[in-house]
């Protein structure tokens, strides 16, 4: 039964991530890049200068601009950067890494658009802030139905993907390194998430502000140590990535198409899982900022994609490929742990710690995202039951099959792309005008 369910979900996720989805994502990124005149390059220095840890903000919102950035970063720098990249290489080959990078470049402008629209279109009432793509679909495009459709799909996705993928990846590495039963890991994670999530968005923002910088630094130091130890292999690995990215050889006995098709499919699916550009979740994080300047939040979101797609994801990919761990037969976080252990004594424990921090911050960030989506549909009364259910599902997610978890995550997250990109494309003219008129602060 479990195998049949996995096959069915995998087939559905392959269908959703067909050529049309790939063309839509890349096409949107290319179109916006041209429309915004390569803003991801031209204004990158300005974007980096705009990231200031101090300052409470000058607009309505629940978080300081820096807390909003860290919440967005914590939500995307999850185990998708570890387990997601590893599963992309296992399923799509080394060529998938090239497509993670390729989409990452164009994803910067998609996420910039989501963040700017989130600040421009949001609903603030005494005691409650509501933000997300459903608001720019309703207020910007004038389509309440499309906003409700997005909120429904994204709400179900938040409830049934992140409480599964993140705990699953954490439990896998704890089981491989410590022999800890997955259910025990799931229970511990559920309790840790419950403590923060029940405190609401300000509690989540404070946790993200403290944890995100530390977890990224730890992971980068460990990964760079592995890459440095095998530095002589980097040229051949990069050549392999490029070769496999455009390979026309048959894959899967010919039934699955060419190696290039698989590389593109998994590179995009796992790449977007890591940087989240296209999902619309950035709109929730950045729309919660106390900021009256949409451009500032958009540029911050752009930097976030660079960090995720070209720094943390690259470290994961290169450690796996230069160390030769890809041939170990392992998958998910256990594969990255194998790569770290080739150089660092007990390197698996470093990955275990990073997987815990990455997954935990993503859990609490997405807990808030799903709350926003479902409250838009059902009102504030849904918030407390949602928080309890979200935490309870973490235990189930930790014990579910790796293949089933990631295929389901691909499926549900892929579905929310379509209504979101309608808003992104439909309102891109407004964003282009704001970029021209509203210059970042010096």
N, C-alpha and C positions, 0 to 999 in steps of 0.2 A: 504493500500500500504506500509506504513512504517513498519507495523508488518510483512508483507511478506518479505520485504527486510531484516529486522533484522533476521528473521528465516533463510533465505537463506545464509546470511553472517555468522551466527552462525554455520550452518551446514558445510560450507566450512572451517571455522576456526577449527572446531572439526576434520575434515578430515585431514587438514594439520598437526594438533597436534596429530596425531594418534600414535600408538605404535612405528612405524618406526622412527618418529622424536625423541621421548623420548629415544629410544635405541641409536640413532645416537648421541644425545647430551651427555648422560651419558657415552656411549662407548668411545666417543672422549675424554671426561674428564678423564676417568679412564686410557685409553691408554697413554695419555700425562703425567699423574701423574706418571705412571710407567716408561715411557721413560725418563722423566726429574728427576727421582729419588726423588719424593716428594719435589720438589723445593719449593712449597707453605708453607712447614713447615721448611725445612732445612735452607732456606735463608730469612725467614720472618724478622728476626732481621736486617739483612743487608738491606732489602728493606725499613724498617722503618727509618734506619739511612740515606738512600740515599735521603729522601725527605727533601730538603733544600729550604726554601723560597727565599734565595738570590742566585744570580748567573745568568748571562745572557745566559749561555750555550756556547758550544764550537764547534758547527756544523752549517750546513745550516738549516734554518727553519724560521718560522714566530713568534714563541712563545718561552719564556724561558721554561726550563724543568718543573719548578713549575707551570707556567701558563698552560702548556699542561696538567699537572696532574689535576689542578683545573677545566680546561675545560672539561676533561673526567669525573671528579667527578660531575660537575654541570650537564652534559648531562645525567648521569645515576641516580644521586640522585634527581630525579624529583618526580612528584606526583605518579609515579609507586610505590614508597616506601610508599605512604599514600593510595591513591585510589587503586593502583594495589594490594596491600596486602589485603585491605578491600574486594575488589571484589573476590579475591582468596578464602577468608574465607567464603563469602556468597555463592559462586558458588561451591566450592570444599570442604567446611567444614574445621574444625580446622586442620585436617590432612594435608592440603595443606601447612601449615607452615613448617612441617618437611621436605617436599620435596623442599621448597624454600631454607632451610638450606643445605640440602643434595646436591642439584645442585650447591649451592654457593661454597662449598668446591672444587668441581671439576672444576667449572667455572673459578677459579683463573688461572689455567694453560692455559685455552683456551684464556683468555684475555691477558695473558702474551705473548702468541704466536702471537696474532694479533698485539700487540704493537711493539714487536721486529721486526716482518716482515715489519711493516709500516716504521720503521726507515731504515731498510736494503734496501727496495725497494720503492723509491719515485722519483718524477720528479721535479727538481727545475730549473726554467728558470728565467731570469731577470724580476722581478716584479710579479712572480707567482709561487706558490708552489702547486703541485698536489700530493695528497696522499690518500691512502685508499686501501681496499682489491683488487680493480681492478688492482692495480699496482703489487702486489705480485702474482696475478693470471696471469697477462701478462708477467712480467719480470722474475718471479721466476719459474712458471710452463710452461711458453711459450705458454699460451693460451689467445690470444687477444679476442676470442669470449666469453670465460667464464668471462673475465674481463668486457666485455660489457654487458653481461647478468646480472652480479651482479650489475653493475652501474645502469642499467635500473630499476631493481626490487627495489634496495635500494633507488634510487632517487624518484621513485613513492611513496615508503613507507614513506620517510622523508616528502614528500609534503602532503601526505594524512593521516598520522597517528598523528604525534606530534602536528600539528596545530589543531587537533581535541581532542585528549585525554587530553592534558595538560590544555587548556582553559576550556574544559568541566568539569574537576575535580575542577578547581578553581571556575568556575561559580556556580557549585552545592553548594559548601560550602558558597559562598557569598550570594546566594539566601536563603539558609537555616538559616543563621545567621543574615543577614541584610535585607533580602527581596529585594535585588538588582536584577533587571531583568537581565537575562543571556546575552541578546544582549548588554546591557550597559557594562557589565563586559568584553565581547568580544571586544568591540570597544576600551576600555581602554588598554587592553592587547596588542591589535594589534598596537596601537600607541607606547606603551613602547618597544615592540619588534622591531618595525621599526626604532626607534632612534638608537638602538645598531647594529642591523643586517646590516643596510646600511653602517655602518662604517667599516665592514669587520672583518677579523679574529682577528686583534690586538685589536679592540674595544671589541670584544666578550671575548678575553682572559683577558683583564683588568677588565671587569665586573665580570667574573667568579671568578677571583682571590680575589675580594673584597666580593662578596656575598656568595660564597660557605661555607667558614668556619662559618660565622655568622648564616646562616640558619640551618646548621647541629646542632650547639650548642643550638639554641633556641628550636628546635624540641626535642632534646635529654633531655633537662632539663624538659620540659613539660611532656614528656612521662614517664620519670623516676619517676616524682612526682606521677603520676597515678599508676604506677606499685608498688611503695613503699607503697601507701595507701592500696593496696590489696595484700600485700606481702604474707599473709597467704594462698591465693588462688593459688599461683604460682605452688606448687607441683601438685595439682589436675589438673591444666590447662596443665602442661607439660605432665602429664599422659594421658590426653584426646587427646593431639596432637599426641602422639605416638600410642595410640589405634586406632584413626581414620585414621592415615596414613597407617595402614595395615588392615583396616576393610574389611571384605568380604560380609557385608550385602548389599542388593540390594539398589540402589539409583535411584531416579526418577521413582519409580514404577517398577524398573527392566529394563526399556527401556534404561537407560543410563549406565547400567553396575553396577559394585560394587562401594562402597564409596571410596575404595582405588584407583580405576581407575580415578575417578573424582578428588581425592586429588592430584594424580600424575600429571594429565593433567593440572589442574589450578596452582599447585605449580610450575611446570616448566614454563608454559606460562607466569605467572605473575612474577616468579623469574627471568627469563631472561629479562622480561620487565624492572625489577628494575636494574639488574646488567649489562645487555646488552652484556654479554659474549656469543659469537656465532653469533651476528649480523654483526660484523666487524666494527662497528662504532668507536671502540677504535683505530682502525688503523688511522682514520682521526685525532683524537685528539692528539695522541702520535706521529704520523708521522709528525705533525706540529712543534715539539719541535726542538730547536736549540741544537741538541745533535748528536754526532758521535758514541755514545755508545748504541746500541740496548738493551743490558741487563739492563741498568739503567731504561730505559723507560718501559721495560717489568716488572721489579720488582715493579715500581710505579703503573702500571696497576693492578698488583696482589693485592696490598694494597687497591686499590679502590674497588675491588670486596668484600674484607673482610668488609670494612666499610659499603657498601650497603647491603650485604646479611646477615651479622651477627650483625650489630649495628642498622642502621636506620629501616630496615625491621622488625627486631625483636621487636623493640620498638613499631612499629605500631601494630604488631600482638598481643603482650602481653597486650597492653592497651585495645584493643578490647575484648580480651578473659577474662582477670581478672576482668574487670569492669562490665561484663555482657551486654555490649552494643550490642553484636551480636544478642540479642533477640529483639532489638528495631524495626527491620524491615527496617532500613535505609541501605544505600549502599554508596560506594565510599567514598569521603572525608567527607560526612555528617555523616557517621558511626564513623569515627575516632573523629570527633568533638563531637559526643555524648559521646564517651568514655572519652575524656578529660574533658568534662563538669561534669562528675560524681564526680570529685575531685577538679578541678580548677574552681573558680568562673569565669564565662564567658570563660571557656576553649575552647569553639568553636572558639573564636576570635584568640586564639593561633594557632589553626589548620588552620584557615583562613589565617593568616599571613604566616605560613610555607608553605601552599599550594601555595600561591602567589609566594613566593620566590623560592620554589622548581620548580614549573611549569614554572616560568619565565626564570630561568637559563637553564632549559632543552629546552625551546623554542629557546633561542638564540644559544645554543650549536648545536642543531639539524638543525637549520637554516644553519649553516656552513657545516654540514655533507652533507645535500642534495645538497648544492651548489657544493661541490666537486664531487659528483657522477654525476650530470647532466652536469657539465662543462667537465668532462672526455668524455662524449658522444658527446656533441654539441659545445664545445669550450667556450671561455670566454664570447661570446656574450649573452649566456643564463643567466648569473649571475644576472644582474640587473632586467630583467623581473621576474626571479625566486624569488628574494627577495620581490618584490612587491606582487606577487601572494601568497607567503608563508604567509605574514602578513595579507593579505585580508582574507585568509581561516580561520584565527583565530576566526574571528567573527562568521562564520558559525559553527565552532567546538564547540563554547561555548553554542550553542542552540540545538545541536543534542542530540538524545536519548543516555543515558549512556550505555545501553546494546549494541546498534549498534556501538557506538564509540569503545568500548573495544573489541568487536568481530572483527571488521575491523582491529584494531591494531594488534590483535593476528594473523590474516590471513596474512597481508602484511609483518609483521616482521618475521613470520615463514617462508615465502617463501625465504627470503634473506639468511637464515641460510645455505641452501643446497650448493649453489656455494661457499660461504665463507669457509665452513668446508672442501671442496675439497682442497682449498689452505692451510688451517691450517694443515690438515693431510699430504698432499703431501710434505709440506716443514718443517714438524716437525723435520726431521733429521738434517736440517740446524740449526734450533733453538737449538736442543740438543747440537750440536757442539759449537755454540756460547756460550751457558751456561757453557760448560766445559772450553773453552779457555779464555773467557772474564770475569774476576773476577770483582765484584763491587769495587768501590773505598772505602777506609777505612773511 
